[in-house]
């Protein structure tokens, strides 16, 4: 009888111990739990957790020391996994974004014609703040632009919804909304969305040809935010061309689809430039005999078009 009693007592005590040790794991499985005793988050406990539990703990940890400690352990685990995957003879180098996906998501992004970029994000886990860690959100330009975008640090941001506003550099180009994590020798990069940073949807400019225009055989359209040159010439398959300057190191020239008549003083140029949502600049050139002719409703003596593919 005594032996039976001893066995019952041992089972009872064991159940209490197991229950006590399981508290952090139970709390971690319920990110909505508002009561969480962070005293359980010792380095020993964090080191013993599974990768799945670490991700769950990152969602509920509030104290900065624990936020940083959990990230440290996550970083070590994913770094080891990345090295193992890349060293495997049966696999190619991978570009996972597990940490980015665990900590942040982009809910929306848009850019205005005034070149103001607004990015709304949801921070799902308090973001660590340590000297060796960069967590950045912003935009990048296509390689062809040879221009760096702008990134903003997210280090130390708390859980919840945040709005990031950035003034872009105003290049007429696609921009990539991206997030980077750089911690020691570990890197993650995620491209969330591509936007068209355009100065307007449609703009029409008018100008009268002068003797100077005829002499240099070139007319510069009065288009804001972008430089467009219309160069009537018979040296390029009898077609004029349109040149758009994207950046200091990048200009794109495209021929018009019809021969442009010789320039003459008094001609009136109507230039309509449209930036489409699929990253194109469509230029329509209409030439009238004179401004009076245009005002009288006469038909143009010439119409031609050019389409420029914008880097994206």
C-alpha angles and dihedrals in degrees: 000000000000090000091053091050091050091051091051092050092049091051091049094051092046090053090053092050094048091047092051093049092049096058096094092047092049091049091048091055090059110055090177091061105119094196115067126155104217092190085088090065098091119152089252092055094045091050090052096052124105119246090253091052091049091056090050092047090052089061094057105032111108107171111089094227090056093042088055095043093051091048091049090056093044090050092052092049097047091043091055091047092049092051091048092050094047093047093051112108090217096055138062123225110288131214105205123175099198096134094045091049091048095052108033146014130190110233098182143348134187139163126210128218086254085065095248112147118204119191122184117201139181114219105208098183130026105266117236123240115210135144095247096047132088120183109176138175128190143090138301132200124231114268091250090067092060089209130118120234126215128270128192125207118245095185112138095012114151127230116280141059120323134181119214119196122194131176105223124217089253100239112158094242147102114278126206117223103216145167125211132194117192117175118162104307094339121099137181126182127183129184109207104176145349119228132185111238098202128163094226141340097241133358131177124203130189129199141163118231114245133198088259091057090051093048095053092034090227137102124196111213117228094239115148122231095011135058116232123181123197109198113180106203140155093211096081105057088299089290129123121225140223120218124195121192111217099172139342090275098037132063125157123207124195129179121240115245096238136042113270116225120241113278118256132184110262098026113138120224123203112190121187117190121190127185109205126207090247094067100265133131109211115195122193118191120196119181123199127192089242143338089260089055090051092048090051090057097249120159118259117262089222139021126182138159140208131189121206121195109224118218112261 
